[in-house]
Amino acid sequence: MSRLRFAMFTVLASLSTDVVRAENWCTWGPWRTHTAQNIRWPEQFLDHDRSAVRAPFQMMIANGWRSQNTISTYHFNELTGQLNDTGKLKLRAVLFETPAEWRTVYVLRADRPELTAARMQSVQDFAGELMQGEPIPQILLTTVEPRGTRGDVSNGVNQRFMENAPIPVLPPSAGEENN
């Protein structure tokens, strides 16, 4: 009975007007794609993995340069918002000693909008004087205060530490104790 069915199926298949071809029985496209991916594995994923690993470090580097290039509260006069001598030195260092790709100047936002505007104007004016006609790097506002403290405060702490440190003296030798 099963031989009869097989024979009838074969005759019908051969007599049909639409000839059945091998590529219609199975589509080879996905098989070829998967085989090629398996052969290349893990190469196709390495670039994505590397960029995913490096992304946090790039963010840390950018945040570090932002912190380094921030003109902070103690770089300005508290009442007028004008750069003080320390702020001018800081701005000079950012403009001339920082690598070109990280040369953005950040100004810390003040408590009052008019003081913030005075700070921005002071930084732009002094940067224009320093650059002497060359393009001024981008100057942006920031609300992130950099870690650290003023130089005179940390210097005072170090001086007081040194003043109160005991005088270094070697202990007496064993022979000197008996005398």
C-alpha atoms as a printed R data frame, in Angstrom:
    type eleno elety resid chain resno      x      y       z
1   ATOM     1    CA   MET     A     1  0.000  0.000   0.000
2   ATOM     2    CA   SER     A     2  2.739  2.442   0.836
3   ATOM     3    CA   ARG     A     3  4.627  1.541  -2.373
4   ATOM     4    CA   LEU     A     4  1.528  2.339  -4.348
5   ATOM     5    CA   ARG     A     5  1.194  5.743  -2.689
6   ATOM     6    CA   PHE     A     6  4.859  6.496  -3.312
7   ATOM     7    CA   ALA     A     7  4.554  5.544  -6.983
8   ATOM     8    CA   MET     A     8  1.423  7.684  -7.446
9   ATOM     9    CA   PHE     A     9  3.107 10.636  -5.750
10  ATOM    10    CA   THR     A    10  6.174 10.269  -7.975
11  ATOM    11    CA   VAL     A    11  4.071 10.109 -11.158
12  ATOM    12    CA   LEU     A    12  2.004 13.132 -10.142
13  ATOM    13    CA   ALA     A    13  5.115 15.107  -9.252
14  ATOM    14    CA   SER     A    14  6.747 14.366 -12.569
15  ATOM    15    CA   LEU     A    15  3.610 15.111 -14.602
16  ATOM    16    CA   SER     A    16  2.850 18.423 -12.955
17  ATOM    17    CA   THR     A    17  3.363 21.509 -15.109
18  ATOM    18    CA   ASP     A    18  5.239 23.370 -12.368
19  ATOM    19    CA   VAL     A    19  8.554 21.583 -12.048
20  ATOM    20    CA   VAL     A    20  9.704 21.454  -8.466
21  ATOM    21    CA   ARG     A    21 13.272 22.515  -8.080
22  ATOM    22    CA   ALA     A    22 15.713 21.937  -5.234
23  ATOM    23    CA   GLU     A    23 15.931 25.608  -4.272
24  ATOM    24    CA   ASN     A    24 12.155 25.710  -3.722
25  ATOM    25    CA   TRP     A    25 12.226 22.808  -1.278
26  ATOM    26    CA   CYS     A    26 14.601 24.594   1.111
27  ATOM    27    CA   THR     A    27 15.734 28.176   1.236
28  ATOM    28    CA   TRP     A    28 19.504 28.272   1.519
29  ATOM    29    CA   GLY     A    29 19.838 31.997   2.378
30  ATOM    30    CA   PRO     A    30 19.497 31.798   6.182
31  ATOM    31    CA   TRP     A    31 21.629 28.663   6.297
32  ATOM    32    CA   ARG     A    32 24.448 30.384   4.420
33  ATOM    33    CA   THR     A    33 24.177 33.467   6.648
34  ATOM    34    CA   HIS     A    34 24.301 31.453   9.868
35  ATOM    35    CA   THR     A    35 27.181 29.352   8.598
36  ATOM    36    CA   ALA     A    36 29.171 32.456   7.688
37  ATOM    37    CA   GLN     A    37 28.458 33.998  11.103
38  ATOM    38    CA   ASN     A    38 29.546 30.831  12.868
39  ATOM    39    CA   ILE     A    39 32.786 30.759  10.897
40  ATOM    40    CA   ARG     A    40 33.552 34.411  11.753
41  ATOM    41    CA   TRP     A    41 32.556 34.129  15.428
42  ATOM    42    CA   PRO     A    42 33.455 36.042  17.614
43  ATOM    43    CA   GLU     A    43 34.977 38.583  15.205
44  ATOM    44    CA   GLN     A    44 31.672 40.296  14.379
45  ATOM    45    CA   PHE     A    45 31.069 41.084  18.053
46  ATOM    46    CA   LEU     A    46 34.535 42.330  19.039
47  ATOM    47    CA   ASP     A    47 34.168 45.943  17.861
48  ATOM    48    CA   HIS     A    48 30.890 46.380  19.708
49  ATOM    49    CA   ASP     A    49 32.311 44.800  22.855
50  ATOM    50    CA   ARG     A    50 35.412 46.984  22.748
51  ATOM    51    CA   SER     A    51 33.388 50.168  22.339
52  ATOM    52    CA   ALA     A    52 31.073 49.132  25.183
53  ATOM    53    CA   VAL     A    53 34.081 48.610  27.464
54  ATOM    54    CA   ARG     A    54 35.711 51.910  26.490
55  ATOM    55    CA   ALA     A    55 32.572 54.066  26.820
56  ATOM    56    CA   PRO     A    56 32.741 54.541  30.613
57  ATOM    57    CA   PHE     A    57 36.406 55.484  30.402
58  ATOM    58    CA   GLN     A    58 35.690 58.101  27.744
59  ATOM    59    CA   MET     A    59 33.044 59.590  30.025
60  ATOM    60    CA   MET     A    60 35.487 59.628  32.945
61  ATOM    61    CA   ILE     A    61 38.118 61.362  30.835
62  ATOM    62    CA   ALA     A    62 35.623 64.012  29.707
63  ATOM    63    CA   ASN     A    63 34.456 64.600  33.291
64  ATOM    64    CA   GLY     A    64 38.069 64.907  34.452
65  ATOM    65    CA   TRP     A    65 38.850 67.541  31.825
66  ATOM    66    CA   ARG     A    66 35.640 69.391  32.705
67  ATOM    67    CA   SER     A    67 36.700 69.436  36.343
68  ATOM    68    CA   GLN     A    68 40.215 70.557  35.400
69  ATOM    69    CA   ASN     A    69 38.960 73.344  33.111
70  ATOM    70    CA   THR     A    70 36.298 74.762  35.451
71  ATOM    71    CA   ILE     A    71 36.732 78.348  36.585
72  ATOM    72    CA   SER     A    72 35.308 78.023  40.089
73  ATOM    73    CA   THR     A    73 33.813 80.404  42.650
74  ATOM    74    CA   TYR     A    74 37.148 81.328  44.246
75  ATOM    75    CA   HIS     A    75 38.494 82.448  40.851
76  ATOM    76    CA   PHE     A    76 36.086 85.420  40.858
77  ATOM    77    CA   ASN     A    77 35.466 88.492  42.963
78  ATOM    78    CA   GLU     A    78 32.472 87.636  45.141
79  ATOM    79    CA   LEU     A    79 30.715 90.989  44.606
80  ATOM    80    CA   THR     A    80 31.464 91.929  40.994
81  ATOM    81    CA   GLY     A    81 31.970 88.556  39.318
82  ATOM    82    CA   GLN     A    82 35.241 89.703  37.738
83  ATOM    83    CA   LEU     A    83 38.166 87.305  37.427
84  ATOM    84    CA   ASN     A    84 40.744 87.695  40.190
85  ATOM    85    CA   ASP     A    85 44.459 87.045  39.690
86  ATOM    86    CA   THR     A    86 44.069 83.337  40.445
87  ATOM    87    CA   GLY     A    87 41.235 83.087  37.923
88  ATOM    88    CA   LYS     A    88 43.322 84.790  35.263
89  ATOM    89    CA   LEU     A    89 46.159 82.338  35.835
90  ATOM    90    CA   LYS     A    90 43.702 79.435  35.691
91  ATOM    91    CA   LEU     A    91 42.153 80.687  32.436
92  ATOM    92    CA   ARG     A    92 45.615 81.199  30.940
93  ATOM    93    CA   ALA     A    93 46.527 77.604  31.860
94  ATOM    94    CA   VAL     A    94 43.324 76.239  30.300
95  ATOM    95    CA   LEU     A    95 43.814 78.184  27.074
96  ATOM    96    CA   PHE     A    96 47.510 77.485  26.549
97  ATOM    97    CA   GLU     A    97 48.412 74.277  28.388
98  ATOM    98    CA   THR     A    98 45.397 72.059  27.756
99  ATOM    99    CA   PRO     A    99 45.370 69.773  24.677
100 ATOM   100    CA   ALA     A   100 43.335 71.292  21.850
101 ATOM   101    CA   GLU     A   101 40.570 68.663  21.921
102 ATOM   102    CA   TRP     A   102 39.877 69.397  25.615
103 ATOM   103    CA   ARG     A   103 40.221 73.193  25.529
104 ATOM   104    CA   THR     A   104 36.636 74.018  26.510
105 ATOM   105    CA   VAL     A   105 36.368 76.499  29.404
106 ATOM   106    CA   TYR     A   106 33.668 75.856  32.019
107 ATOM   107    CA   VAL     A   107 32.399 78.619  34.281
108 ATOM   108    CA   LEU     A   108 30.718 77.623  37.523
109 ATOM   109    CA   ARG     A   109 27.215 79.071  37.772
110 ATOM   110    CA   ALA     A   110 26.721 81.640  40.543
111 ATOM   111    CA   ASP     A   111 23.787 81.930  42.932
112 ATOM   112    CA   ARG     A   112 22.346 84.940  41.105
113 ATOM   113    CA   PRO     A   113 21.793 85.246  37.335
114 ATOM   114    CA   GLU     A   114 23.389 88.695  37.101
115 ATOM   115    CA   LEU     A   115 26.519 87.405  38.853
116 ATOM   116    CA   THR     A   116 26.626 84.443  36.460
117 ATOM   117    CA   ALA     A   117 26.372 86.828  33.480
118 ATOM   118    CA   ALA     A   118 29.185 88.973  34.941
119 ATOM   119    CA   ARG     A   119 31.363 85.871  35.346
120 ATOM   120    CA   MET     A   120 30.750 84.762  31.761
121 ATOM   121    CA   GLN     A   121 31.471 88.246  30.406
122 ATOM   122    CA   SER     A   122 34.666 88.527  32.457
123 ATOM   123    CA   VAL     A   123 35.934 85.172  31.210
124 ATOM   124    CA   GLN     A   124 35.060 85.990  27.589
125 ATOM   125    CA   ASP     A   125 36.768 89.400  27.794
126 ATOM   126    CA   PHE     A   126 39.971 88.055  29.314
127 ATOM   127    CA   ALA     A   127 40.037 85.086  26.918
128 ATOM   128    CA   GLY     A   128 39.716 87.551  24.022
129 ATOM   129    CA   GLU     A   129 42.688 89.514  25.375
130 ATOM   130    CA   LEU     A   130 44.793 86.369  25.739
131 ATOM   131    CA   MET     A   131 43.980 84.902  22.329
132 ATOM   132    CA   GLN     A   132 44.820 88.168  20.510
133 ATOM   133    CA   GLY     A   133 42.527 87.663  17.546
134 ATOM   134    CA   GLU     A   134 42.735 83.874  17.366
135 ATOM   135    CA   PRO     A   135 39.501 81.911  17.782
136 ATOM   136    CA   ILE     A   136 38.364 81.688  21.393
137 ATOM   137    CA   PRO     A   137 37.595 78.173  22.638
138 ATOM   138    CA   GLN     A   138 34.072 77.346  23.692
139 ATOM   139    CA   ILE     A   139 33.021 78.808  27.066
140 ATOM   140    CA   LEU     A   140 30.177 76.956  28.794
141 ATOM   141    CA   LEU     A   141 28.296 77.177  32.075
142 ATOM   142    CA   THR     A   142 28.426 74.262  34.494
143 ATOM   143    CA   THR     A   143 26.747 73.437  37.777
144 ATOM   144    CA   VAL     A   144 29.266 70.756  38.749
145 ATOM   145    CA   GLU     A   145 31.744 72.178  41.223
146 ATOM   146    CA   PRO     A   146 35.159 70.546  40.950
147 ATOM   147    CA   ARG     A   147 36.552 68.702  43.928
148 ATOM   148    CA   GLY     A   148 39.334 70.346  45.814
149 ATOM   149    CA   THR     A   149 39.920 73.543  47.680
150 ATOM   150    CA   ARG     A   150 41.634 76.861  47.285
151 ATOM   151    CA   GLY     A   151 45.418 76.842  47.248
152 ATOM   152    CA   ASP     A   152 45.799 79.157  50.258
153 ATOM   153    CA   VAL     A   153 43.621 76.855  52.386
154 ATOM   154    CA   SER     A   154 45.568 73.696  51.532
155 ATOM   155    CA   ASN     A   155 48.856 75.586  51.934
156 ATOM   156    CA   GLY     A   156 47.769 76.763  55.397
157 ATOM   157    CA   VAL     A   157 46.902 73.191  56.415
158 ATOM   158    CA   ASN     A   158 50.322 71.971  55.266
159 ATOM   159    CA   GLN     A   159 52.130 74.786  57.084
160 ATOM   160    CA   ARG     A   160 50.307 74.103  60.368
161 ATOM   161    CA   PHE     A   161 51.116 70.394  60.005
162 ATOM   162    CA   MET     A   162 54.811 71.140  59.542
163 ATOM   163    CA   GLU     A   163 54.853 73.587  62.494
164 ATOM   164    CA   ASN     A   164 53.343 70.997  64.850
165 ATOM   165    CA   ALA     A   165 55.368 67.996  63.673
166 ATOM   166    CA   PRO     A   166 57.851 66.676  66.248
167 ATOM   167    CA   ILE     A   167 61.541 67.164  65.562
168 ATOM   168    CA   PRO     A   168 62.990 63.968  64.072
169 ATOM   169    CA   VAL     A   169 65.509 62.544  66.561
170 ATOM   170    CA   LEU     A   170 67.101 59.124  66.528
171 ATOM   171    CA   PRO     A   171 66.674 57.096  69.720
172 ATOM   172    CA   PRO     A   172 69.827 56.750  71.838
173 ATOM   173    CA   SER     A   173 71.929 53.680  71.203
174 ATOM   174    CA   ALA     A   174 72.181 50.882  73.782
175 ATOM   175    CA   GLY     A   175 75.672 51.970  74.875
176 ATOM   176    CA   GLU     A   176 74.570 55.548  75.623
177 ATOM   177    CA   GLU     A   177 71.742 54.483  77.942
178 ATOM   178    CA   ASN     A   178 74.146 52.932  80.489
179 ATOM   179    CA   ASN     A   179 76.230 56.106  80.846
